Amino acid sequence: MSQPARDVAPAAATVAPARKSNSINTGREAMRCVSVSREKEDLGFTNTCNIQIFVVWCGDLKYSKKQCGDGPAGNSFYTHSVNVGPGDKQYARGIGDYHYAACEGGIAFGKDEIQDRPDGTFTCVPK
């Protein structure tokens, strides 16, 4: 299994105090809030913080032909995303090797809330 991409821009690495959930992207990474578990062919992303986060991922996906680097033009490393509320768990279905990143707040359709680079490093974009 590949190691998760955890490199972030220095400004994005600021640790925020715990606060109530909201869907506004603060521009802060949230890797500390993600616990990843393997459940047969799936991955479970559990949010261990008391804030809303979103997770983006890519890899060897059973139910998608998209690989790392096949995302939207100019922001293309991660291909899939999900919002995860405080204490909740969301799944990436049928995934082998993978990379993931996480930011505080929520993500909508598209990827305006995160900028990623060809090596999987990322910066959370405040909204």
VEXLUMZA-669845 format. One line per 2 residues: number of its first residue (from 1); their letters; for each residue x, y, z of N, C-alpha, C. Coordinates in nm, 3 decimals. Example, Ala and Ser with C-alpha at 12.3 -4.5 7.8 and 13.67 -1.06 7.14 Angstrom:
<nodes>
1> AS> 1.319:-0.569:0.780:1.230:-0.450:0.780:1.320:-0.330:0.780  1.285:-0.225:0.708:1.367:-0.106:0.714:1.290:0.003:0.787
</nodes>
This chain:
<nodes>
1> MS> 0.084:-0.116:0.000:0.000:0.000:0.000:0.089:0.123:0.000  0.056:0.224:-0.077:0.129:0.348:-0.083:0.105:0.428:0.043
3> QP> 0.203:0.508:0.079:0.187:0.596:0.193:0.100:0.714:0.154  0.015:0.761:0.244:-0.067:0.878:0.213:0.022:0.999:0.186
5> AR> -0.022:1.084:0.098:0.050:1.208:0.072:0.018:1.304:0.185  0.119:1.343:0.260:0.097:1.428:0.376:0.171:1.561:0.366
7> DV> 0.240:1.587:0.257:0.311:1.713:0.243:0.212:1.822:0.211  0.221:1.930:0.285:0.133:2.044:0.261:0.216:2.170:0.259
9> AP> 0.163:2.273:0.201:0.230:2.402:0.202:0.238:2.450:0.346  0.345:2.519:0.384:0.362:2.561:0.524:0.243:2.638:0.579
11> AA> 0.182:2.726:0.503:0.069:2.803:0.553:-0.052:2.715:0.581  -0.063:2.602:0.512:-0.179:2.515:0.530:-0.164:2.424:0.651
13> AT> -0.047:2.419:0.712:-0.022:2.325:0.821:-0.060:2.379:0.958  -0.118:2.497:0.965:-0.158:2.556:1.092:-0.264:2.469:1.159
15> VA> -0.243:2.438:1.286:-0.339:2.357:1.359:-0.445:2.448:1.419  -0.570:2.417:1.390:-0.680:2.498:1.441:-0.735:2.438:1.569
17> PA> -0.783:2.522:1.659:-0.849:2.468:1.778:-0.978:2.399:1.739  -1.022:2.303:1.822:-1.148:2.235:1.794:-1.262:2.336:1.797
19> RK> -1.355:2.321:1.705:-1.470:2.410:1.702:-1.587:2.335:1.643  -1.704:2.397:1.647:-1.823:2.332:1.594:-1.812:2.310:1.445
21> SN> -1.880:2.210:1.396:-1.878:2.176:1.255:-1.940:2.285:1.170  -1.878:2.312:1.056:-1.939:2.395:0.954:-1.880:2.351:0.820
23> SI> -1.939:2.397:0.714:-1.894:2.350:0.583:-1.801:2.448:0.516  -1.757:2.552:0.586:-1.666:2.649:0.526:-1.524:2.595:0.529
25> NT> -1.459:2.596:0.415:-1.321:2.552:0.408:-1.233:2.662:0.465  -1.159:2.631:0.569:-1.076:2.729:0.638:-0.940:2.745:0.573
27> GR> -0.904:2.657:0.481:-0.771:2.661:0.423:-0.670:2.584:0.506  -0.716:2.509:0.606:-0.626:2.431:0.691:-0.639:2.283:0.658
29> EA> -0.526:2.215:0.656:-0.530:2.071:0.632:-0.588:2.001:0.754  -0.635:1.879:0.733:-0.700:1.804:0.841:-0.653:1.659:0.846
31> MR> -0.529:1.635:0.807:-0.478:1.497:0.808:-0.483:1.437:0.949  -0.468:1.521:1.051:-0.472:1.472:1.189:-0.609:1.419:1.227
33> CV> -0.711:1.455:1.150:-0.849:1.418:1.180:-0.894:1.289:1.111  -0.810:1.229:1.029:-0.852:1.114:0.950:-0.789:0.986:1.004
35> SV> -0.874:0.891:1.035:-0.830:0.756:1.068:-0.876:0.667:0.952  -0.782:0.597:0.890:-0.814:0.514:0.774:-0.811:0.369:0.815
37> SR> -0.917:0.296:0.779:-0.923:0.153:0.810:-0.955:0.075:0.684  -0.896:-0.041:0.671:-0.922:-0.130:0.559:-1.036:-0.222:0.599
39> EK> -1.140:-0.228:0.516:-1.254:-0.315:0.541:-1.280:-0.394:0.414  -1.219:-0.510:0.405:-1.220:-0.594:0.285:-1.162:-0.515:0.169
41> ED> -1.239:-0.488:0.063:-1.187:-0.412:-0.051:-1.206:-0.262:-0.035  -1.267:-0.218:0.073:-1.299:-0.077:0.091:-1.206:-0.012:0.192
43> LG> -1.202:0.121:0.187:-1.134:0.200:0.289:-1.240:0.280:0.363  -1.228:0.287:0.493:-1.314:0.373:0.571:-1.235:0.493:0.619
45> FT> -1.285:0.613:0.590:-1.224:0.737:0.637:-1.308:0.786:0.754  -1.255:0.778:0.876:-1.326:0.824:0.995:-1.272:0.960:1.037
47> NT> -1.363:1.053:1.063:-1.328:1.185:1.111:-1.320:1.180:1.263  -1.200:1.195:1.318:-1.180:1.186:1.462:-1.184:1.322:1.531
49> CN> -1.212:1.427:1.457:-1.217:1.563:1.513:-1.362:1.610:1.529  -1.377:1.721:1.595:-1.510:1.779:1.619:-1.538:1.891:1.518
51> IQ> -1.491:1.875:1.396:-1.512:1.971:1.288:-1.545:1.895:1.161  -1.611:1.960:1.068:-1.637:1.899:0.937:-1.506:1.898:0.858
53> IF> -1.480:1.789:0.787:-1.364:1.780:0.699:-1.409:1.723:0.565  -1.319:1.728:0.468:-1.339:1.651:0.346:-1.212:1.577:0.314
55> VV> -1.229:1.461:0.251:-1.117:1.376:0.213:-1.120:1.361:0.062  -1.003:1.372:-0.001:-0.989:1.343:-0.143:-0.893:1.226:-0.155
57> WC> -0.914:1.142:-0.257:-0.827:1.025:-0.272:-0.818:0.984:-0.418  -0.722:0.896:-0.442:-0.705:0.835:-0.573:-0.628:0.705:-0.552
59> GD> -0.624:0.624:-0.656:-0.548:0.500:-0.646:-0.600:0.394:-0.738  -0.578:0.271:-0.697:-0.619:0.154:-0.773:-0.764:0.123:-0.736
61> LK> -0.857:0.179:-0.814:-0.999:0.172:-0.781:-1.069:0.064:-0.862  -1.139:-0.024:-0.796:-1.210:-0.133:-0.863:-1.328:-0.082:-0.946
63> YS> -1.395:0.023:-0.900:-1.517:0.069:-0.966:-1.498:0.198:-1.047  -1.374:0.233:-1.075:-1.345:0.352:-1.156:-1.215:0.329:-1.232
65> KK> -1.210:0.377:-1.353:-1.087:0.365:-1.431:-0.992:0.481:-1.403  -1.035:0.581:-1.326:-0.950:0.695:-1.296:-0.837:0.653:-1.202
67> QC> -0.717:0.695:-1.236:-0.598:0.671:-1.155:-0.549:0.804:-1.100  -0.455:0.802:-1.008:-0.396:0.925:-0.958:-0.343:1.004:-1.078
69> GD> -0.380:1.130:-1.085:-0.340:1.215:-1.195:-0.448:1.234:-1.299  -0.561:1.162:-1.285:-0.671:1.171:-1.383:-0.782:1.266:-1.339
71> GP> -0.755:1.351:-1.241:-0.856:1.445:-1.193:-0.872:1.563:-1.287  -0.945:1.667:-1.243:-0.969:1.785:-1.327:-0.839:1.850:-1.373
73> AG> -0.839:1.904:-1.493:-0.720:1.966:-1.552:-0.661:2.072:-1.460  -0.530:2.069:-1.445:-0.461:2.169:-1.364:-0.466:2.145:-1.215
75> NS> -0.543:2.049:-1.171:-0.559:2.018:-1.029:-0.593:1.870:-1.023  -0.500:1.788:-1.073:-0.543:1.656:-1.121:-0.498:1.534:-1.043
77> FY> -0.426:1.546:-0.932:-0.377:1.424:-0.867:-0.491:1.342:-0.807  -0.572:1.403:-0.722:-0.682:1.331:-0.656:-0.805:1.329:-0.745
79> TH> -0.874:1.216:-0.747:-0.985:1.197:-0.841:-1.122:1.188:-0.775  -1.128:1.160:-0.645:-1.255:1.140:-0.576:-1.255:1.218:-0.445
81> SV> -1.376:1.252:-0.397:-1.386:1.329:-0.273:-1.513:1.293:-0.197  -1.511:1.323:-0.066:-1.628:1.302:0.018:-1.620:1.394:0.139
83> NV> -1.734:1.447:0.182:-1.743:1.523:0.306:-1.764:1.425:0.421  -1.698:1.453:0.535:-1.709:1.364:0.651:-1.734:1.450:0.774
85> GP> -1.852:1.434:0.833:-1.889:1.510:0.952:-1.812:1.463:1.075  -1.817:1.539:1.183:-1.748:1.501:1.307:-1.791:1.362:1.354
87> GD> -1.696:1.273:1.376:-1.724:1.139:1.424:-1.779:1.044:1.321  -1.805:1.089:1.199:-1.863:1.004:1.094:-1.756:0.925:1.019
89> KQ> -1.802:0.826:0.944:-1.715:0.746:0.858:-1.777:0.742:0.720  -1.693:0.763:0.618:-1.733:0.751:0.479:-1.638:0.654:0.412
91> YA> -1.682:0.597:0.300:-1.606:0.488:0.238:-1.559:0.521:0.097  -1.441:0.468:0.066:-1.391:0.460:-0.072:-1.409:0.312:-0.108
93> RG> -1.493:0.284:-0.203:-1.529:0.146:-0.237:-1.430:0.083:-0.333  -1.392:-0.040:-0.306:-1.309:-0.119:-0.396:-1.179:-0.051:-0.432
95> IG> -1.091:-0.032:-0.334:-0.966:0.040:-0.359:-0.849:-0.042:-0.307  -0.744:-0.049:-0.391:-0.620:-0.117:-0.352:-0.522:-0.014:-0.298
97> DY> -0.412:0.009:-0.372:-0.317:0.113:-0.334:-0.386:0.248:-0.344  -0.350:0.342:-0.257:-0.420:0.470:-0.256:-0.333:0.580:-0.199
99> HY> -0.375:0.703:-0.226:-0.322:0.824:-0.166:-0.444:0.905:-0.123  -0.430:0.983:-0.015:-0.540:1.069:0.025:-0.488:1.197:0.088
101> AA> -0.577:1.293:0.095:-0.549:1.422:0.159:-0.678:1.466:0.227  -0.667:1.556:0.324:-0.786:1.603:0.395:-0.771:1.750:0.432
103> CE> -0.884:1.822:0.426:-0.889:1.963:0.463:-1.008:1.986:0.554  -1.001:2.092:0.634:-1.116:2.132:0.714:-1.223:2.188:0.623
105> GG> -1.349:2.172:0.663:-1.461:2.226:0.588:-1.524:2.124:0.497  -1.585:2.172:0.390:-1.655:2.084:0.298:-1.611:2.107:0.155
107> IA> -1.641:2.011:0.071:-1.608:2.019:-0.071:-1.736:2.000:-0.151  -1.749:2.075:-0.258:-1.865:2.065:-0.346:-1.821:1.992:-0.473
109> FG> -1.902:1.998:-0.577:-1.862:1.938:-0.703:-1.744:2.014:-0.758  -1.649:1.945:-0.816:-1.526:2.008:-0.861:-1.423:2.003:-0.750
111> KD> -1.317:2.080:-0.766:-1.211:2.077:-0.664:-1.158:2.216:-0.636  -1.245:2.315:-0.624:-1.199:2.451:-0.595:-1.148:2.465:-0.452
113> EI> -1.180:2.370:-0.365:-1.145:2.379:-0.223:-1.006:2.324:-0.191  -0.939:2.265:-0.290:-0.806:2.207:-0.269:-0.727:2.221:-0.398
115> QD> -0.598:2.247:-0.383:-0.508:2.249:-0.498:-0.409:2.136:-0.476  -0.397:2.049:-0.574:-0.299:1.941:-0.562:-0.199:1.948:-0.676
117> RP> -0.087:1.884:-0.653:0.022:1.885:-0.749:0.052:1.744:-0.797  0.125:1.728:-0.905:0.150:1.595:-0.963:0.210:1.494:-0.866
119> DG> 0.280:1.540:-0.761:0.339:1.446:-0.665:0.245:1.412:-0.549  0.122:1.466:-0.549:0.025:1.438:-0.444:0.026:1.536:-0.330
121> TF> 0.123:1.628:-0.324:0.118:1.730:-0.221:0.000:1.821:-0.248  -0.047:1.888:-0.146:-0.170:1.965:-0.162:-0.171:2.088:-0.072
123> TC> -0.260:2.181:-0.108:-0.285:2.300:-0.029:-0.437:2.315:-0.019  -0.486:2.334:0.101:-0.628:2.358:0.122:-0.654:2.507:0.090
125> VP> -0.760:2.533:0.015:-0.789:2.668:-0.030:-0.905:2.724:0.049  -0.885:2.837:0.121:-0.995:2.893:0.200:-1.105:2.946:0.110
127> K> -1.227:2.933:0.157:-1.346:2.984:0.086:-1.416:3.084:0.173
</nodes>
